[in-house]
Amino acid sequence: IVNFKIEVLDFEDKNQSDIESYLKAANSKVFNLEESPLIRASLLKRSESENLFFLSMHHIIGDGWSTQILVSEVVKTYNEYFNE
């Protein structure tokens, strides 16, 4: 079992520079290959109707084919959830 959570962060009062700083730091965070999961996700809430989704995974768990499927499924699920 993989304990995977999407971290939801309040970015309503943040500016573009704050978002870029967060994304740069999150993308630079090193994965520990001895601990799962080797994937991270964050949802930055910009407003009631605007969100920014961040997904990062270690290259060892995905190749071009599997990453394309993962991104496709995430986008599909996200759109279904928010277009209900």
Backbone as a ProteinNet text record, in pm:
[ID]
protein_1_A
[PRIMARY]
IVNFKIEVLDFEDKNQSDIESYLKAANSKVFNLEESPLIRASLLKRSESENLFFLSMHHIIGDGWSTQILVSEVVKTYNEYFNE
[TERTIARY]
85.2	0	89.4	57.9	130.4	47.5	108.6	41.9	64.8	-27.3	-13.2	-121.7	-80.7	-175.5	-146.7	-250.6	-234.9	-243.8	-137.2	-132.5	-210.9	-310	-391.1	-341.1	-301.4	-242.5	-323.1	-339.1	-411.7	-314.8	-333.4	-250.7	-335.2	-449.6	-538.5	-475.8	-394.6	-333	-189.3	-149.1	-11.2	-3.2	114.1	133.4	208.3	231.2	295.7	436.1	507.5	642.2	639.9	540	525.2	498.8	415.9	383.6	508.1	580.6	702.2	805.5	818.3	911.8	871.2	740.9	693.3	721.2	687.3	705.7	853.4	938.9	1082.3	1132.5	1092.2	1133.8	1077.5	950.4	887.6	952.5	987.2	1048.3	1193.4	1255.8	1395.1	1408.1	1297.1	1300.1	1341.8	1444.2	1502	1415.4	1399.6	1329.8	1427.1	1380.4	1457.4	1414.4	1503.6	1469.4	1435.4	1463.8	1433.8	1297.1	1228.7	1097.2	996.1	877.8	771.9	685.6	609.4	598.5	704.9	731.9	826.4	751.7	640.2	556.1	494.7	482.4	423.5	326.6	226	131.1	81.8	57.4	2.3	-105.9	-206.1	-310.4	-305.9	-268.1	-258.8	-389.7	-464.6	-593.2	-568.8	-592.1	-573.2	-697.7	-812.8	-941.5	-1046.5	-1170.1	-1278.1	-1286.5	-1249.3	-1262.7	-1130	-1017.9	-888.1	-794.3	-740.4	-645.3	-526.2	-414	-293.7	-248.4	-235.9	-198	-50.8	23.4	165.4	187.2	257	286	434.5	498.9	640.6	661.2	740.1	771	913.6	971.4	1108.3	1108	1209	1213.9	1221.7	1260.1	1273.3	1136.9	1029.7	898.4	815.1	868.8	790.3	875.6	821.7	884.6	787.1	820.2	734.1	593.6	581.3	450.5	366	422	345.2	314.7	407.5	384.2	271.3	267.1	159.8	23.7	16.3	-109.3	-147.3	-49.9	-76.4	-131.2	-65.9	-110.1	-249.2	-273.4	-404	-513.8	-486.6	-584.7	-606.8	-501.6	-514.9	-600.9	-573.4	-650.3	-796.7	-819.6	-956.3	-1032.1	-969.9	-1034.3	-1058.9	-961.1	-974.7	-1091.9	-1097.9	-1206	-1342.1	-1349.7	-1477	-1520.5	-1425.5	-1456.9	-1506.2	-1439.1	-1473.6	-1580.6	-1623.9	-1729.7	-1858.4	-1872.7	-1996.5	-2112.6
-118.3	0	124.1	217	343.1	450.6	518.3	626.9	755.9	788.4	903.6	1005.1	1128	1235.6	1352.1	1422	1547.4	1658.5	1733.8	1843.3	1961.1	2008.9	2122.9	2245.9	2347.3	2467.8	2591.4	2681.4	2805.6	2909.8	2943.1	3044.1	3163.1	3184.1	3292.7	3430	3446.4	3576.4	3584.6	3489.8	3485.6	3545.3	3598.4	3653.7	3553.1	3591.2	3501.2	3461.6	3552.4	3524.8	3418	3426.1	3325.2	3187.5	3183.5	3056.6	2999.4	3083	3036.8	2986.7	3055.2	3012.2	2876.1	2860.3	2731.3	2619.2	2642.1	2538.8	2503.7	2603.2	2578.1	2495.2	2531	2456.2	2314.6	2301.1	2168.7	2079.8	2138	2061.5	2024.4	2099	2072.2	1974.4	1943.9	1853.6	1713.9	1661.6	1532.9	1418.1	1316	1194.4	1101.9	1037.2	934.3	800.5	734.6	609.8	496.4	512.8	409.4	427.8	536.3	565	593.5	537.5	568.2	680.2	745.7	729.2	811.4	771.9	844.1	938.4	986.9	1080.8	1176.8	1302.6	1405.7	1489.4	1539.8	1628.1	1735.3	1852.6	1964.6	2031	2079.5	2159	2296.2	2395.8	2532.6	2603	2636.6	2703.1	2852.6	2903.9	3046.4	3126.6	3067.2	3131.4	3020.6	3059.5	2960.7	2884	2950	2886.8	2861	2884.9	2865	2786	2678.7	2594.1	2566.6	2536.4	2499.4	2364.6	2265.7	2131.2	2108.5	2061.7	2032.2	1883.6	1818.3	1675.8	1654.5	1582	1552.6	1405.7	1339.1	1199.2	1168.9	1073.6	1033.5	960.3	984.9	924.8	772.4	715.4	570.5	499.4	573	507.5	532	606.4	631.9	655.2	614.7	644.4	731	762.7	848.6	795.3	665.9	603.1	607.7	563.9	559.8	700.2	793.1	930.5	993.3	965	1017.4	965.4	839.1	781.2	843.6	858.4	918.1	1059.4	1142.1	1280.1	1283.3	1197.5	1190	1155.6	1059.3	1018.1	1127.4	1194.9	1303.9	1415.3	1454.9	1561.4	1518.9	1397.3	1346.6	1348.5	1297.1	1292.1	1432	1519	1657.3	1724.8	1712.3	1775.1	1717.7	1588.2	1526.6	1578	1590	1634.1	1777.6	1864.9	2006.9	2047.6	1956.9	1989.5	1916.2	1870.4	1799.6	1893.5
0	0	0	-87.2	-95.2	-26.6	67.7	138.4	60.3	-27.4	-117	-86	-61.1	-34.5	-127.7	-164.6	-237.8	-134	-122.1	-26.5	-83.5	-10	-53.1	22.1	-54.8	3.5	-35.3	59.3	35	-22	-148.1	-215.4	-260.7	-195.9	-237.9	-219.3	-116.7	-89.4	-139	-223.1	-272.6	-412.4	-445.6	-579.3	-667.3	-791.7	-888	-842.9	-782	-732.8	-622.5	-533.7	-427.8	-487.5	-589.4	-655.3	-721.8	-793.9	-860.6	-759.9	-647.7	-543.2	-486.4	-460.1	-408.7	-509	-635.7	-737.4	-755.6	-751.8	-764.1	-647	-526.5	-407.5	-408.3	-443.8	-446.6	-552	-664.7	-772.8	-742	-651.8	-614.5	-498.9	-433.9	-318.1	-363.1	-298.7	-336.6	-284.5	-366	-324.8	-253.7	-148.7	-80.4	-139.7	-210.8	-279.1	-183.7	-55.5	42.2	105.9	71.4	128.6	18.5	34.3	-61.1	-2.2	-82.8	-226.7	-300.1	-420.9	-505.1	-600	-549.8	-623.9	-522.3	-561.5	-475.3	-558.2	-490.4	-558.9	-463.3	-518.4	-442.3	-525.8	-457.7	-520.9	-456	-533.7	-483.5	-515.8	-413.1	-432	-447.7	-569.3	-599.3	-567.3	-591.4	-564	-562.1	-543.8	-542.2	-674.3	-783.4	-914.6	-985.9	-917.5	-981.7	-890.7	-946.8	-875.6	-965.9	-902.9	-975.2	-920	-1008.5	-967.2	-998.5	-898.4	-913.9	-889.5	-982.1	-970.8	-996.3	-907.5	-921.5	-889.3	-973.1	-944.3	-984	-915.1	-946.4	-1080	-1160.7	-1294.7	-1290.8	-1178.9	-1169.9	-1173	-1141.9	-1138.5	-1264.2	-1358	-1477.3	-1600	-1712.5	-1840.4	-1920	-2041.4	-2122.2	-2138.8	-2159.4	-2180.5	-2053.7	-1941.3	-1817.1	-1765.1	-1784.6	-1741.4	-1821.9	-1951	-2035.3	-1987.9	-1953.2	-1902.7	-1769.3	-1679.5	-1549	-1564.3	-1643.6	-1663.2	-1726.1	-1823.1	-1887.2	-1786.1	-1700.3	-1599.4	-1494.5	-1454.7	-1357.5	-1416.3	-1540.1	-1604.8	-1620.3	-1662.7	-1680.2	-1547.3	-1441.7	-1310.6	-1255.7	-1269.9	-1223.8	-1294.7	-1426.3	-1502.7	-1466.1	-1445.3	-1404	-1267.2	-1176.7	-1040.5	-1038	-1111.6	-1105.9	-1207.4	-1292.5	-1388.7	-1357.7	-1234.9	-1195.1	-1185.1
[MASK]
++++++++++++++++++++++++++++++++++++++++++++++++++++++++++++++++++++++++++++++++++++

